[in-house]
Amino acid sequence: MPADLIAALDAADATPAATRLRARTYHLLRTAPGAFVADIGCGTGRAVAELTARGVRATGVDADEEMIAAARTRHPDADLRVADARALPFRDAELTGYRADKVLHDLPVPARLLTEARRVLAPGGRIVLCGQDWDTLVVDSAFPDVTRTLVHARADQVPSPRAARQYRGLLLDAGFRDVAVEVRTAVFTDGAVLPLLARLAEPRLADDWLADQRERARTNRLFVAFPLFVASATNP
């Protein structure tokens, strides 16, 4: 995992809006001290550390060995494991909580993850999913046609770009109950989001489009937004 990508993720996760969103996912887990929660796609372990600080027994799981290595460096006492979300290292009904943040879109068949989630969750256990819909990135631009092309081209590179809008249906199909969905909109108006826009532009080498975004950042006219979907449910 490139160091610059980890730095970009760190910057995004440190924003007040991201901090509030994580806290909301913890609340939706309805965890009590001593609960056993797995954070799937844990990255560098921030959520694992925050859940542990709340008195929860938290385990982080990620398929990326480099990401887990970074997490172990930051949180040497944490329980962090390299594993596929579709084949988790937990016994049947072992968990009381399951959290997956920005994970389902990376899987060609997201439903397989939820089948595994039901296996490892105890009856009454809670699941919380969080992620963005890759077709709904909003960028104010002098080149709206180029923006549409870039956004859709980037979405086409994601295995399941519209998984977030499908959370409710996926959870119901998997047999979960009490399914609820919330939407929080992330808004960016400064240059911190330029690395994301640069990656968006790369497939089409949209030099004029990116130059426009950089000028907007310089003159305090930049605007980028995307909805984040949060779904929660209970295992019967």
ROSE-4610 file (N, C-alpha, C; in Angstrom, 1 decimal, always signed):
// ROSE-4610
residu = [M/M/M/P/P/P/A/A/A/D/D/D/L/L/L/I/I/I/A/A/A/A/A/A/L/L/L/D/D/D/A/A/A/A/A/A/D/D/D/A/A/A/T/T/T/P/P/P/A/A/A/A/A/A/T/T/T/R/R/R/L/L/L/R/R/R/A/A/A/R/R/R/T/T/T/Y/Y/Y/H/H/H/L/L/L/L/L/L/R/R/R/T/T/T/A/A/A/P/P/P/G/G/G/A/A/A/F/F/F/V/V/V/A/A/A/D/D/D/I/I/I/G/G/G/C/C/C/G/G/G/T/T/T/G/G/G/R/R/R/A/A/A/V/V/V/A/A/A/E/E/E/L/L/L/T/T/T/A/A/A/R/R/R/G/G/G/V/V/V/R/R/R/A/A/A/T/T/T/G/G/G/V/V/V/D/D/D/A/A/A/D/D/D/E/E/E/E/E/E/M/M/M/I/I/I/A/A/A/A/A/A/A/A/A/R/R/R/T/T/T/R/R/R/H/H/H/P/P/P/D/D/D/A/A/A/D/D/D/L/L/L/R/R/R/V/V/V/A/A/A/D/D/D/A/A/A/R/R/R/A/A/A/L/L/L/P/P/P/F/F/F/R/R/R/D/D/D/A/A/A/E/E/E/L/L/L/T/T/T/G/G/G/Y/Y/Y/R/R/R/A/A/A/D/D/D/K/K/K/V/V/V/L/L/L/H/H/H/D/D/D/L/L/L/P/P/P/V/V/V/P/P/P/A/A/A/R/R/R/L/L/L/L/L/L/T/T/T/E/E/E/A/A/A/R/R/R/R/R/R/V/V/V/L/L/L/A/A/A/P/P/P/G/G/G/G/G/G/R/R/R/I/I/I/V/V/V/L/L/L/C/C/C/G/G/G/Q/Q/Q/D/D/D/W/W/W/D/D/D/T/T/T/L/L/L/V/V/V/V/V/V/D/D/D/S/S/S/A/A/A/F/F/F/P/P/P/D/D/D/V/V/V/T/T/T/R/R/R/T/T/T/L/L/L/V/V/V/H/H/H/A/A/A/R/R/R/A/A/A/D/D/D/Q/Q/Q/V/V/V/P/P/P/S/S/S/P/P/P/R/R/R/A/A/A/A/A/A/R/R/R/Q/Q/Q/Y/Y/Y/R/R/R/G/G/G/L/L/L/L/L/L/L/L/L/D/D/D/A/A/A/G/G/G/F/F/F/R/R/R/D/D/D/V/V/V/A/A/A/V/V/V/E/E/E/V/V/V/R/R/R/T/T/T/A/A/A/V/V/V/F/F/F/T/T/T/D/D/D/G/G/G/A/A/A/V/V/V/L/L/L/P/P/P/L/L/L/L/L/L/A/A/A/R/R/R/L/L/L/A/A/A/E/E/E/P/P/P/R/R/R/L/L/L/A/A/A/D/D/D/D/D/D/W/W/W/L/L/L/A/A/A/D/D/D/Q/Q/Q/R/R/R/E/E/E/R/R/R/A/A/A/R/R/R/T/T/T/N/N/N/R/R/R/L/L/L/F/F/F/V/V/V/A/A/A/F/F/F/P/P/P/L/L/L/F/F/F/V/V/V/A/A/A/S/S/S/A/A/A/T/T/T/N/N/N/P/P/P]
num = [1/1/1/2/2/2/3/3/3/4/4/4/5/5/5/6/6/6/7/7/7/8/8/8/9/9/9/10/10/10/11/11/11/12/12/12/13/13/13/14/14/14/15/15/15/16/16/16/17/17/17/18/18/18/19/19/19/20/20/20/21/21/21/22/22/22/23/23/23/24/24/24/25/25/25/26/26/26/27/27/27/28/28/28/29/29/29/30/30/30/31/31/31/32/32/32/33/33/33/34/34/34/35/35/35/36/36/36/37/37/37/38/38/38/39/39/39/40/40/40/41/41/41/42/42/42/43/43/43/44/44/44/45/45/45/46/46/46/47/47/47/48/48/48/49/49/49/50/50/50/51/51/51/52/52/52/53/53/53/54/54/54/55/55/55/56/56/56/57/57/57/58/58/58/59/59/59/60/60/60/61/61/61/62/62/62/63/63/63/64/64/64/65/65/65/66/66/66/67/67/67/68/68/68/69/69/69/70/70/70/71/71/71/72/72/72/73/73/73/74/74/74/75/75/75/76/76/76/77/77/77/78/78/78/79/79/79/80/80/80/81/81/81/82/82/82/83/83/83/84/84/84/85/85/85/86/86/86/87/87/87/88/88/88/89/89/89/90/90/90/91/91/91/92/92/92/93/93/93/94/94/94/95/95/95/96/96/96/97/97/97/98/98/98/99/99/99/100/100/100/101/101/101/102/102/102/103/103/103/104/104/104/105/105/105/106/106/106/107/107/107/108/108/108/109/109/109/110/110/110/111/111/111/112/112/112/113/113/113/114/114/114/115/115/115/116/116/116/117/117/117/118/118/118/119/119/119/120/120/120/121/121/121/122/122/122/123/123/123/124/124/124/125/125/125/126/126/126/127/127/127/128/128/128/129/129/129/130/130/130/131/131/131/132/132/132/133/133/133/134/134/134/135/135/135/136/136/136/137/137/137/138/138/138/139/139/139/140/140/140/141/141/141/142/142/142/143/143/143/144/144/144/145/145/145/146/146/146/147/147/147/148/148/148/149/149/149/150/150/150/151/151/151/152/152/152/153/153/153/154/154/154/155/155/155/156/156/156/157/157/157/158/158/158/159/159/159/160/160/160/161/161/161/162/162/162/163/163/163/164/164/164/165/165/165/166/166/166/167/167/167/168/168/168/169/169/169/170/170/170/171/171/171/172/172/172/173/173/173/174/174/174/175/175/175/176/176/176/177/177/177/178/178/178/179/179/179/180/180/180/181/181/181/182/182/182/183/183/183/184/184/184/185/185/185/186/186/186/187/187/187/188/188/188/189/189/189/190/190/190/191/191/191/192/192/192/193/193/193/194/194/194/195/195/195/196/196/196/197/197/197/198/198/198/199/199/199/200/200/200/201/201/201/202/202/202/203/203/203/204/204/204/205/205/205/206/206/206/207/207/207/208/208/208/209/209/209/210/210/210/211/211/211/212/212/212/213/213/213/214/214/214/215/215/215/216/216/216/217/217/217/218/218/218/219/219/219/220/220/220/221/221/221/222/222/222/223/223/223/224/224/224/225/225/225/226/226/226/227/227/227/228/228/228/229/229/229/230/230/230/231/231/231/232/232/232/233/233/233/234/234/234/235/235/235/236/236/236]
x = [+0.9/+0.0/+0.9/+0.8/+1.7/+1.5/+2.6/+2.6/+1.8/+1.7/+1.0/-0.5/-1.0/-2.4/-2.8/-1.9/-2.2/-2.3/-1.4/-1.4/-2.7/-3.2/-4.5/-5.6/-5.6/-6.7/-6.6/-5.4/-5.3/-5.9/-5.6/-6.1/-7.6/-8.2/-9.7/-10.3/-9.7/-10.3/-10.2/-9.2/-9.1/-10.0/-10.8/-11.7/-12.8/-13.4/-14.5/-15.7/-16.0/-17.1/-16.9/-15.7/-15.3/-15.4/-14.9/-14.9/-16.3/-17.2/-18.6/-19.3/-18.9/-19.5/-19.1/-17.8/-17.4/-18.1/-18.3/-19.0/-20.4/-21.0/-22.4/-22.4/-21.5/-21.5/-21.3/-20.5/-20.3/-21.6/-22.3/-23.6/-24.6/-24.6/-25.5/-25.2/-24.0/-23.6/-24.3/-24.7/-25.3/-24.5/-23.2/-22.3/-22.3/-22.1/-21.9/-20.5/-19.9/-18.6/-18.5/-17.4/-17.2/-17.7/-18.5/-19.0/-17.8/-18.0/-16.9/-17.3/-16.6/-16.9/-15.7/-16.0/-15.0/-15.1/-14.0/-14.0/-13.4/-14.3/-13.8/-13.3/-12.1/-11.5/-11.0/-10.3/-9.9/-8.8/-8.1/-7.1/-6.0/-5.7/-4.6/-5.1/-6.3/-6.7/-7.3/-7.7/-8.2/-9.5/-10.5/-11.7/-11.5/-10.6/-10.3/-9.9/-9.0/-8.5/-9.6/-10.4/-11.5/-12.6/-12.9/-13.8/-13.2/-11.9/-11.3/-11.3/-11.1/-11.2/-12.6/-13.6/-15.0/-15.3/-14.3/-14.5/-15.0/-14.9/-15.3/-14.1/-14.3/-13.3/-13.4/-12.4/-12.4/-11.3/-11.6/-10.6/-10.7/-9.6/-9.5/-9.1/-9.8/-9.5/-9.4/-8.3/-8.1/-7.4/-7.7/-7.1/-5.7/-5.4/-4.1/-3.1/-2.0/-1.0/-0.2/+0.0/+0.7/-0.1/-1.4/-2.2/-2.2/-2.3/-2.3/-0.9/+0.1/+1.5/+1.5/+0.9/+0.9/+0.0/-1.1/-1.9/-1.2/-0.4/+0.3/+1.4/+2.0/+3.0/+2.3/+1.1/+0.4/-0.2/-0.7/-1.5/-0.9/+0.2/+0.9/+0.1/-0.8/-1.5/-2.9/-3.2/-4.5/-4.5/-5.7/-5.9/-6.2/-5.2/-5.3/-5.0/-5.8/-5.6/-5.8/-4.9/-5.0/-6.0/-7.1/-8.1/-9.0/-9.6/-10.6/-12.0/-12.7/-14.0/-15.0/-14.8/-15.7/-15.3/-14.3/-13.8/-13.2/-14.0/-13.4/-12.9/-11.9/-11.3/-12.1/-13.4/-14.2/-15.1/-15.5/-16.4/-17.9/-18.7/-20.1/-20.7/-21.4/-22.1/-21.1/-19.9/-18.9/-19.0/-19.4/-19.4/-20.7/-20.6/-21.9/-22.0/-21.0/-21.0/-20.1/-20.5/-19.8/-19.9/-18.7/-18.7/-17.8/-18.3/-17.6/-17.7/-16.6/-16.6/-15.8/-16.5/-15.9/-15.3/-16.1/-15.6/-16.4/-17.7/-18.5/-18.3/-17.9/-17.7/-16.5/-15.6/-14.4/-14.6/-15.8/-16.1/-17.0/-16.7/-17.5/-18.9/-19.0/-20.3/-20.5/-21.0/-21.1/-21.9/-22.9/-23.8/-23.0/-21.9/-21.1/-20.5/-20.2/-19.7/-20.8/-22.1/-23.2/-23.6/-23.4/-23.6/-22.6/-21.4/-20.3/-20.6/-21.1/-21.4/-22.5/-23.5/-24.5/-24.0/-23.0/-22.4/-21.7/-21.0/-20.1/-20.9/-22.0/-22.8/-23.7/-23.7/-24.6/-26.1/-27.1/-28.4/-28.6/-29.2/-29.3/-28.1/-27.1/-25.9/-26.2/-25.4/-25.6/-24.6/-25.0/-24.2/-24.3/-23.2/-23.2/-22.3/-22.9/-22.1/-22.1/-20.9/-20.8/-20.0/-20.4/-19.7/-20.3/-19.6/-20.1/-20.5/-21.4/-21.8/-20.9/-20.2/-19.2/-19.7/-21.0/-21.6/-22.1/-22.0/-22.6/-21.6/-20.5/-19.5/-19.8/-20.0/-20.4/-19.2/-18.9/-17.7/-18.2/-18.1/-18.3/-17.2/-17.5/-16.4/-16.9/-15.9/-16.2/-16.4/-16.1/-16.3/-17.2/-18.5/-19.4/-19.4/-19.3/-19.3/-18.1/-16.9/-15.7/-15.9/-16.5/-16.7/-17.6/-18.6/-19.5/-18.7/-17.9/-17.1/-16.1/-15.4/-14.4/-15.0/-16.1/-16.8/-17.2/-17.8/-18.3/-17.1/-16.1/-14.9/-14.3/-14.2/-13.7/-14.6/-15.9/-16.8/-16.7/-16.4/-16.3/-15.0/-14.1/-12.9/-13.2/-14.3/-14.6/-15.5/-15.2/-15.9/-17.4/-17.9/-19.3/-19.5/-19.5/-19.5/-20.8/-21.9/-23.2/-23.6/-22.7/-23.0/-23.7/-23.3/-23.8/-25.3/-25.8/-27.2/-28.0/-27.3/-27.9/-27.9/-27.3/-27.2/-28.5/-29.6/-30.8/-31.3/-31.3/-31.7/-30.8/-29.5/-28.6/-28.8/-29.0/-29.2/-30.5/-31.5/-32.8/-32.7/-32.0/-31.9/-31.0/-30.1/-29.3/-30.0/-31.2/-32.0/-31.9/-31.3/-31.2/-32.6/-32.8/-34.1/-33.7/-34.8/-34.6/-33.6/-33.7/-32.8/-33.1/-32.1/-32.3/-31.1/-31.4/-30.4/-30.4/-29.2/-29.0/-28.0/-28.1/-27.2/-26.5/-25.2/-24.5/-23.7/-23.7/-23.0/-21.6/-20.6/-19.2/-19.0/-18.6/-18.4/-16.9/-16.3/-14.9/-14.8/-14.2/-14.0/-12.6/-11.7/-10.3/-9.4/-8.1/-7.2/-6.9/-7.4/-7.1/-7.7/-8.7/-9.3/-8.6/-7.7/-7.0/-6.4/-5.7/-5.1/-6.2/-7.4/-8.5/-8.9/-9.0/-9.4/-8.3/-7.0/-5.9/-6.0/-6.3/-6.5/-7.7/-8.7/-9.9/-9.6/-8.7/-8.4/-7.4/-6.6/-5.6/-6.0/-7.2/-7.5/-7.7/-8.1/-8.4/-7.4/-6.4/-5.4/-6.1/-7.1/-7.9/-7.2/-6.2/-5.3/-6.1/-6.9/-7.7/-8.7/-9.3/-10.2/-9.5/-8.4/-7.7/-7.1/-6.7/-6.2/-7.3/-8.5/-9.6/-9.9/-9.8/-10.0/-8.9/-7.6/-6.6/-6.8/-7.2/-7.5/-8.7/-9.7/-10.8/-10.3/-9.4/-8.8/-8.1/-7.3/-6.5/-7.4/-8.5/-9.4/-10.6/-10.5/-11.6/-12.9/-12.9/-14.1/-14.4/-13.6/-13.7/-14.9/-15.6/-16.7/-16.8/-16.6/-16.7/-17.6/-18.5/-19.4/-19.8/-20.0/-20.5/-21.3/-22.3/-23.1/-22.4/-22.5/-22.0/-23.3/-23.5/-24.6/-24.2/-25.1/-24.8/-26.0/-25.8/-26.9/-26.7/-27.7/-27.6/-28.7/-28.5/-29.5/-29.1/-30.1/-29.9/-29.9/-29.1/-29.1/-30.2/-31.1/-32.3/-31.8]
y = [-1.2/+0.0/+1.2/+2.1/+3.3/+4.2/+4.8/+5.6/+6.9/+7.4/+8.6/+8.3/+7.1/+6.7/+6.6/+6.0/+6.0/+7.4/+8.3/+9.6/+10.3/+10.1/+10.6/+10.1/+8.8/+8.2/+8.8/+8.9/+9.5/+10.9/+11.7/+13.1/+13.1/+12.2/+12.1/+11.7/+10.6/+10.1/+11.0/+12.0/+12.9/+14.1/+14.3/+15.4/+15.2/+16.3/+16.3/+15.5/+15.6/+14.9/+13.4/+12.9/+11.5/+11.0/+11.8/+11.4/+11.2/+12.1/+12.0/+10.8/+10.5/+9.4/+8.1/+7.9/+6.7/+6.6/+7.6/+7.6/+7.1/+7.6/+7.1/+5.6/+5.1/+3.6/+2.9/+3.4/+2.7/+2.7/+3.8/+3.9/+2.9/+2.7/+1.8/+0.4/+0.1/-1.3/-1.7/-0.6/-0.9/-1.7/-1.5/-2.3/-1.9/-2.9/-2.7/-3.1/-2.6/-3.1/-4.6/-5.1/-6.5/-7.2/-6.4/-6.9/-7.3/-8.2/-8.6/-8.2/-7.2/-6.6/-6.8/-7.1/-7.2/-6.0/-5.3/-4.2/-4.8/-4.9/-5.6/-4.5/-4.7/-3.7/-2.6/-3.0/-2.1/-1.1/-1.3/-0.3/-0.2/+1.0/+1.2/+1.1/+0.6/+0.3/+1.4/+2.5/+3.6/+3.2/+2.6/+2.2/+1.1/+0.2/-0.8/-0.1/+0.8/+1.6/+2.3/+3.0/+3.8/+2.9/+1.7/+0.8/+0.2/-0.1/-0.6/+0.4/+1.7/+2.7/+2.9/+2.4/+2.4/+1.2/+0.3/-0.9/-2.1/-2.0/-3.1/-4.0/-5.3/-6.2/-6.1/-5.5/-5.2/-6.0/-6.5/-7.2/-6.5/-6.2/-5.7/-6.7/-6.7/-7.7/-6.9/-7.3/-6.6/-7.6/-7.6/-8.5/-8.1/-6.8/-6.2/-6.4/-7.1/-7.4/-6.1/-5.3/-4.0/-3.1/-3.1/-2.3/-2.8/-4.1/-4.7/-4.5/-4.5/-4.2/-2.8/-1.8/-0.5/-0.3/-1.1/-1.0/-1.6/-2.7/-3.3/-2.3/-1.6/-0.6/+0.5/+0.9/+2.0/+1.5/+0.2/-0.3/-1.7/-1.7/-3.0/-4.0/-3.5/-4.3/-4.8/-4.3/-4.6/-6.0/-6.6/-7.9/-7.6/-7.8/-7.4/-8.7/-9.0/-10.2/-10.0/-10.7/-10.7/-11.8/-11.4/-12.4/-11.8/-12.7/-12.3/-12.1/-11.1/-10.8/-11.9/-12.7/-13.8/-15.1/-15.1/-16.3/-15.9/-15.4/-14.8/-15.8/-15.4/-16.3/-16.3/-16.5/-16.5/-17.7/-18.2/-19.4/-18.9/-19.8/-19.5/-18.8/-17.7/-16.9/-16.4/-16.1/-15.7/-14.2/-13.4/-11.9/-11.4/-10.3/-9.5/-8.3/-7.9/-6.8/-6.9/-6.4/-6.5/-5.1/-4.6/-3.3/-3.4/-2.9/-2.9/-1.5/-0.8/+0.6/+0.6/+1.0/+1.1/-0.3/-1.3/-2.7/-3.3/-3.2/-4.0/-3.7/-2.4/-2.0/-2.7/-3.2/-3.9/-5.3/-5.8/-7.3/-7.4/-8.3/-8.5/-9.0/-9.8/-10.3/-9.9/-8.7/-8.3/-9.2/-9.9/-10.7/-11.8/-12.2/-13.3/-12.8/-11.5/-10.9/-11.0/-10.7/-10.7/-12.1/-13.1/-14.5/-14.9/-14.4/-14.7/-13.9/-12.7/-11.9/-12.6/-13.1/-13.8/-15.0/-15.7/-16.9/-16.5/-15.4/-15.1/-14.3/-13.8/-13.0/-13.8/-13.6/-14.3/-13.8/-14.5/-14.0/-12.7/-11.8/-10.4/-9.6/-10.1/-9.3/-8.2/-7.2/-6.0/-5.9/-5.5/-5.2/-3.8/-3.1/-1.8/-1.7/-1.2/-1.0/+0.5/+0.9/+2.3/+2.4/+3.2/+3.4/+4.4/+4.7/+5.7/+5.0/+5.7/+5.2/+5.9/+5.1/+5.7/+6.5/+6.3/+7.1/+8.4/+8.8/+10.0/+11.0/+11.1/+12.1/+13.4/+14.4/+15.8/+16.7/+17.2/+18.1/+19.3/+20.5/+21.8/+22.0/+22.2/+22.3/+23.2/+23.8/+24.5/+23.5/+22.2/+21.2/+20.1/+20.3/+19.3/+18.0/+18.1/+16.9/+16.1/+16.7/+15.9/+15.3/+16.1/+15.5/+14.3/+14.3/+13.1/+11.9/+12.2/+11.1/+10.5/+11.4/+11.0/+10.2/+10.7/+10.0/+8.6/+8.5/+7.2/+6.3/+6.8/+6.0/+5.5/+6.3/+5.8/+4.8/+5.0/+4.0/+2.6/+2.7/+1.4/+0.6/+1.2/+0.5/-0.2/+0.1/-0.5/-1.8/-2.9/-4.1/-4.0/-3.3/-3.1/-1.6/-0.7/+0.7/+1.2/+0.5/+0.9/+0.0/-0.6/-1.5/-0.7/+0.5/+1.3/+1.5/+1.8/+2.1/+0.8/-0.4/-1.7/-2.2/-1.5/-2.0/-2.6/-1.8/-2.3/-3.6/-3.7/-4.9/-6.1/-5.8/-6.9/-7.5/-6.6/-7.0/-7.8/-7.3/-8.1/-9.4/-9.4/-10.7/-11.7/-11.2/-12.1/-12.6/-12.0/-12.5/-11.6/-10.5/-9.6/-8.9/-8.4/-7.7/-6.3/-5.5/-4.1/-3.3/-3.5/-2.8/-1.3/-0.5/+1.0/+1.6/+2.6/+3.3/+4.8/+5.4/+6.8/+7.3/+8.6/+9.2/+10.4/+10.4/+11.6/+12.1/+13.4/+13.9/+14.5/+14.0/+14.6/+15.7/+16.9/+18.1/+18.6/+18.9/+19.3/+20.7/+21.6/+23.0/+23.5/+22.6/+23.1/+22.1/+22.5/+21.7/+20.3/+20.0/+18.6/+17.5/+17.9/+16.8/+16.7/+17.6/+17.6/+16.3/+15.6/+14.3/+13.3/+13.3/+12.5/+12.8/+14.1/+14.6/+14.3/+14.3/+14.0/+12.5/+11.6/+10.2/+10.0/+10.8/+10.7/+11.1/+12.1/+12.6/+11.7/+10.9/+10.1/+9.3/+8.6/+7.7/+8.4/+9.7/+10.4/+11.6/+11.7/+12.8/+14.1/+14.4/+15.6/+16.8/+17.3/+18.4/+19.7/+20.1/+21.4/+21.2/+20.1/+19.9/+20.0/+19.3/+19.3/+20.7/+21.4/+22.8/+23.7/+23.5/+24.2/+23.9/+22.7/+22.3/+23.0/+23.0/+23.6/+25.1/+25.7/+27.1/+27.4/+26.6/+26.7/+26.6/+25.6/+25.5/+26.7/+27.3/+28.5/+29.7/+29.8/+31.0/+30.7/+29.6/+29.3/+29.1/+28.4/+28.2/+26.7/+25.9/+24.4/+23.8/+22.9/+22.2/+20.8/+19.8/+18.4/+17.8/+16.9/+16.3/+14.9/+14.0/+12.7/+12.1/+11.4/+10.8/+9.6/+9.4/+8.2/+7.5/+6.3/+5.5/+4.7/+4.7/+3.9/+3.0/+1.8/+0.8/+0.0/-0.3/-1.1/-2.1/-3.2/-4.3/-5.3/-6.1/-7.1/-8.5/-9.4/-10.8/-11.5/-12.2/-12.8/-13.8]
z = [+0.0/+0.0/+0.0/-1.0/-1.1/+0.1/+0.5/+1.7/+1.4/+0.2/-0.1/+0.0/-0.4/-0.2/+1.2/+2.1/+3.5/+4.1/+3.6/+4.1/+3.7/+2.5/+2.1/+2.9/+3.2/+4.0/+5.4/+5.9/+7.3/+7.3/+6.3/+6.3/+6.2/+5.4/+5.3/+6.6/+7.2/+8.4/+9.6/+9.5/+10.6/+10.6/+9.5/+9.4/+10.5/+10.9/+11.9/+11.4/+10.1/+9.5/+9.5/+9.2/+9.2/+10.7/+11.6/+13.0/+13.5/+13.1/+13.5/+12.9/+11.6/+10.9/+11.5/+11.9/+12.6/+13.9/+14.7/+15.9/+15.7/+14.6/+14.3/+14.1/+13.3/+13.1/+14.4/+15.3/+16.6/+17.4/+17.3/+18.0/+17.4/+16.1/+15.5/+15.8/+16.1/+16.6/+17.9/+18.7/+20.0/+20.9/+20.9/+21.7/+23.1/+24.0/+25.4/+25.7/+26.8/+27.2/+27.2/+26.6/+26.6/+25.3/+24.5/+23.2/+22.3/+21.4/+20.5/+19.1/+18.5/+17.2/+16.3/+15.1/+14.0/+13.1/+12.8/+11.8/+10.6/+9.5/+8.3/+7.3/+6.8/+6.0/+6.9/+7.9/+9.0/+8.6/+7.5/+7.2/+8.2/+8.6/+9.6/+11.0/+11.2/+12.6/+13.4/+12.8/+13.6/+14.3/+13.6/+14.2/+15.3/+15.1/+16.1/+17.4/+17.3/+18.5/+19.1/+18.3/+18.9/+19.6/+19.0/+19.7/+20.9/+20.9/+22.1/+23.2/+22.9/+23.9/+24.5/+23.8/+24.3/+25.2/+25.4/+26.2/+25.4/+24.1/+23.2/+22.9/+22.8/+22.3/+20.8/+20.2/+18.8/+18.0/+16.9/+16.0/+14.7/+14.1/+12.7/+11.7/+10.6/+9.5/+8.2/+7.5/+6.2/+5.3/+4.0/+3.1/+2.6/+2.9/+2.4/+3.5/+3.3/+4.2/+4.6/+3.6/+3.9/+4.9/+4.6/+5.5/+6.9/+7.1/+8.4/+9.1/+8.3/+8.8/+9.4/+8.6/+9.1/+10.3/+10.4/+11.6/+12.8/+12.6/+13.7/+14.3/+13.4/+13.8/+14.7/+14.3/+15.0/+16.3/+16.2/+17.4/+17.7/+18.3/+18.5/+19.4/+20.3/+21.2/+20.6/+19.4/+18.9/+18.2/+18.1/+17.4/+16.0/+15.1/+13.7/+12.8/+11.9/+11.1/+9.6/+8.9/+7.4/+7.0/+6.4/+6.0/+4.9/+4.2/+3.2/+3.9/+3.5/+4.2/+3.9/+2.8/+2.5/+3.2/+4.0/+4.7/+6.0/+6.9/+8.2/+9.2/+9.9/+10.9/+12.3/+12.2/+13.4/+13.3/+14.5/+14.6/+14.3/+14.1/+13.9/+15.1/+14.9/+15.9/+17.0/+16.6/+17.6/+17.9/+16.9/+17.1/+17.6/+18.3/+18.6/+17.7/+17.0/+16.1/+14.9/+13.8/+12.5/+11.8/+11.5/+10.9/+9.6/+8.5/+7.2/+6.6/+6.6/+6.1/+4.7/+3.6/+2.3/+1.9/+2.0/+1.6/+0.5/+0.6/-0.4/-1.8/-2.1/-3.5/-4.1/-3.3/-3.8/-4.2/-3.9/-4.2/-5.4/-6.3/-7.5/-7.1/-6.1/-5.6/-4.1/-3.8/-2.4/-1.5/-2.1/-1.3/-0.6/-1.1/-0.4/+0.9/+1.0/+2.3/+3.3/+2.9/+3.9/+4.3/+3.5/+3.9/+5.0/+4.8/+5.8/+7.1/+6.9/+8.1/+9.0/+8.3/+9.1/+9.8/+9.2/+9.8/+11.1/+11.1/+12.3/+13.3/+13.0/+14.0/+14.8/+16.1/+17.0/+16.7/+17.1/+17.0/+17.8/+17.2/+17.8/+17.6/+17.0/+16.7/+15.6/+15.7/+14.8/+13.7/+12.5/+11.4/+10.9/+10.6/+10.1/+8.9/+7.8/+6.5/+6.2/+5.7/+5.3/+4.0/+3.1/+1.9/+0.9/-0.1/-1.1/-2.4/-3.1/-4.4/-5.4/-6.2/-7.1/-8.3/-8.6/-9.6/-9.2/-7.9/-7.4/-6.9/-7.4/-7.1/-7.7/-7.0/-7.5/-7.5/-8.6/-8.7/-9.5/-8.9/-9.7/-10.6/-11.9/-12.9/-14.1/-14.7/-15.9/-17.1/-16.9/-17.9/-17.4/-17.3/-16.7/-17.6/-18.9/-19.7/-19.4/-19.2/-18.8/-17.4/-16.5/-15.2/-15.2/-16.0/-16.1/-16.7/-17.7/-18.3/-17.3/-16.5/-15.6/-14.4/-13.9/-12.8/-13.2/-14.4/-14.8/-15.2/-15.7/-16.1/-14.8/-13.7/-12.5/-11.9/-11.9/-11.4/-12.1/-13.4/-14.1/-13.7/-13.0/-12.5/-11.2/-10.6/-9.3/-9.5/-8.8/-9.0/-8.9/-7.8/-7.6/-7.2/-8.2/-7.9/-7.2/-7.4/-6.9/-5.7/-5.0/-3.9/-2.8/-2.5/-1.4/-1.5/-2.8/-2.9/-2.8/-2.8/-2.7/-1.3/-0.4/+1.0/+1.5/+1.4/+2.0/+1.4/+0.1/-0.6/-0.3/-0.2/+0.1/+1.5/+2.4/+3.8/+3.9/+3.3/+3.4/+2.7/+1.5/+0.8/+1.6/+2.4/+3.3/+4.5/+4.8/+5.9/+7.2/+7.1/+8.2/+8.4/+9.6/+9.9/+10.5/+10.7/+11.2/+10.4/+9.1/+8.2/+8.1/+8.3/+8.2/+7.4/+6.7/+5.9/+6.1/+6.3/+6.5/+5.4/+5.1/+4.1/+4.8/+4.7/+5.2/+4.0/+3.7/+2.6/+3.0/+2.4/+2.6/+1.6/+2.1/+1.3/+1.5/+0.4/+0.4/-0.4/+0.2/-0.4/-0.4/-0.1/-0.1/-0.9/-1.0/-1.7/-1.2/+0.0/+0.5/-0.4/-1.2/-2.0/-3.4/-3.7/-5.0/-5.4/-4.4/-4.8/-5.3/-4.7/-5.2/-6.6/-6.8/-8.2/-9.2/-8.8/-9.7/-10.1/-9.2/-9.5/-10.4/-10.2/-11.0/-12.5/-12.7/-14.0/-14.7/-14.1/-14.7/-15.9/-15.8/-16.9/-18.3/-18.2/-19.5/-19.7/-18.8/-18.9/-19.1/-18.3/-18.4/-17.8/-18.6/-18.0/-17.8/-18.7/-18.5/-17.4/-17.3/-16.2/-14.8/-14.7/-13.4/-13.1/-14.2/-14.0/-13.4/-13.9/-13.4/-12.0/-11.5/-10.1/-9.2/-9.7/-8.9/-8.8/-9.9/-9.8/-8.8/-8.8/-7.9/-6.4/-6.2/-4.9/-4.5/-5.4/-5.1/-4.8/-5.4/-5.3/-4.3/-3.6/-2.7/-3.4/-4.5/-5.2/-5.5/-4.9/-5.1/-4.4/-5.0/-4.4/-4.9/-4.0/-4.2/-3.2/-3.5/-2.6/-3.0/-2.0/-2.4/-1.2/-1.4/-0.3/+0.2/+1.5/+2.2/+2.8/+2.4/+2.9/+4.1/+5.1/+6.3/+6.5/+6.5/+6.7/+8.0/+8.7/+9.9/+9.9/+10.6/+10.7/+11.8/+12.1/+13.2/+12.6/+13.1/+12.7/+13.5/+12.9/+13.6/+14.6]
